[in-house]
Amino acid sequence: MVNRILALAVASLLVTSAAVAPVAAQSDRPSWSGEVFTQLETGFALYNDASGELDLGPLTSQVENKRINLYVSDAGETAVYSFRITGDGEILDLRESSHDGATLRMETDRATIAHIADADSGDQALARFETAATNGDIVLKGEQGDVVAQVTWFVLNALKGLLL
């Protein structure tokens, strides 16, 4: 009798853990993260068509040649992506995960990403990005763990109204 109860308990545990494991793995990323990744690919491709013309004033040099982790939030959930910006302003190496070597942190919401991705041209995507960065819909900061970048971006964000 004890062996039968033990066998049923182990079988129940195995069935329960098999049913729960996929749910736990899927909850690591919001259900909408794949859609946003596609929007980022579209928006970045449009942006790259107009790259080299990014004008964030003195802030431009602070984003070029940098690896950036992008945090996109919606309804209390956040998905993280990473990319790098070259010296000529091109966005490369988009990933659907954070990057340990990122020095910058970019935060925005899902609606802002959709607005940029819905642009009709590279120039329009670039203008939408610049506007979002200027008005605070996209916020740049130093990534956690990079004290120099955190202090630099704290000061730059405090002076943004004067610089842009």
C-alpha positions in Angstrom: 0.0 0.0 0.0 2.8 2.4 0.9 4.6 1.7 -2.4 1.5 2.3 -4.3 0.9 5.7 -2.5 4.6 6.6 -3.1 4.3 5.7 -6.8 1.2 7.8 -7.2 2.9 10.7 -5.4 5.9 10.5 -7.6 3.8 10.2 -10.7 1.7 13.2 -9.7 4.8 15.2 -9.0 6.3 14.4 -12.4 3.1 15.2 -14.2 2.7 18.5 -12.3 6.3 19.5 -12.8 6.2 18.7 -16.5 3.0 20.9 -16.8 4.5 23.7 -14.8 8.0 23.8 -16.4 7.0 25.1 -19.8 4.8 27.8 -18.2 7.8 29.0 -16.1 10.0 29.1 -19.2 7.5 31.0 -21.2 7.0 33.6 -18.4 10.6 34.8 -18.7 9.5 37.1 -21.5 6.2 38.9 -22.0 3.9 37.3 -24.6 4.3 40.4 -26.7 8.1 40.4 -26.8 8.4 38.7 -30.2 6.0 41.3 -31.8 8.2 44.1 -30.3 11.3 42.4 -31.6 9.8 42.4 -35.1 8.9 46.1 -34.7 12.4 46.9 -33.6 13.8 45.1 -36.7 11.5 47.2 -38.9 12.2 50.5 -37.1 15.9 49.9 -36.9 16.0 49.1 -40.7 14.2 52.3 -41.4 16.5 54.2 -39.0 19.6 52.7 -40.6 18.4 54.0 -44.0 18.8 57.5 -42.5 21.8 56.8 -40.1 24.6 59.2 -39.8 22.1 62.0 -39.4 21.1 61.4 -35.8 21.0 64.8 -34.1 20.7 64.6 -30.3 23.1 67.6 -30.1 26.0 66.9 -27.7 24.3 63.6 -26.7 24.9 62.1 -30.1 28.6 61.3 -29.3 27.5 59.6 -26.1 25.5 56.9 -27.9 27.7 56.2 -30.9 30.1 53.3 -30.6 28.1 51.9 -27.6 26.3 48.7 -26.7 22.8 49.4 -25.4 20.3 47.3 -23.5 16.8 48.4 -24.4 14.1 47.9 -21.8 10.5 48.0 -23.3 7.6 48.1 -20.8 3.9 47.5 -21.2 1.2 46.7 -18.6 3.7 46.1 -15.8 5.9 43.7 -17.9 9.3 44.4 -19.3 11.2 42.8 -22.2 14.9 43.4 -22.7 16.7 43.7 -26.1 20.2 44.7 -27.0 22.0 46.3 -29.9 25.0 48.5 -30.7 25.3 51.8 -32.4 28.4 52.3 -34.7 30.4 55.5 -35.0 28.4 56.4 -38.1 25.1 55.9 -36.3 24.1 52.5 -37.7 22.3 50.1 -35.4 23.7 46.5 -35.6 23.5 43.2 -33.7 19.9 43.4 -32.5 19.3 40.6 -30.0 16.2 39.5 -28.1 18.1 39.6 -24.8 20.3 41.8 -22.7 24.0 42.0 -23.3 26.5 41.8 -20.4 28.8 44.3 -22.0 26.2 47.0 -22.4 27.2 50.4 -20.9 24.0 52.2 -21.8 20.4 51.5 -20.8 17.5 52.8 -22.9 14.0 52.7 -21.4 10.8 53.2 -23.3 7.3 51.7 -23.7 5.8 49.5 -26.3 3.7 52.3 -27.8 6.8 54.4 -28.5 8.4 51.4 -30.3 5.3 50.9 -32.4 5.1 54.6 -33.3 8.7 54.6 -34.5 8.3 51.3 -36.4 5.2 52.6 -38.1 7.2 55.3 -39.9 6.9 55.6 -43.6 10.6 56.3 -44.2 14.0 56.3 -42.6 13.9 60.1 -42.2 10.5 59.8 -40.4 11.7 57.0 -38.2 14.8 59.0 -37.3 12.7 62.1 -36.5 10.4 60.0 -34.3 13.3 58.6 -32.4 14.9 62.0 -31.9 11.6 63.4 -30.7 11.0 60.5 -28.3 14.5 60.9 -26.9 14.1 64.6 -26.5 10.7 64.6 -24.9 11.4 61.7 -22.5 9.5 58.9 -24.1 12.9 57.3 -24.5 15.2 57.7 -21.6 19.0 57.0 -21.8 20.9 56.1 -18.6 24.1 54.3 -17.7 23.6 50.6 -17.3 23.6 49.2 -13.8 27.1 48.3 -12.8 28.7 51.0 -15.0 29.1 53.9 -12.5 30.8 56.2 -14.9 28.0 55.9 -17.5 25.4 56.2 -14.7 26.9 59.5 -13.5 27.5 60.8 -17.0 23.9 60.2 -18.0 22.5 61.5 -14.8 24.2 64.8 -15.5 23.3 64.7 -19.2 19.6 64.0 -18.4 19.6 66.8 -15.9 21.0 69.2 -18.5 19.1 67.8 -21.5 16.7 70.8 -21.6 19.7 73.1 -22.0 21.6 70.9 -24.4 18.8 70.2 -26.9 
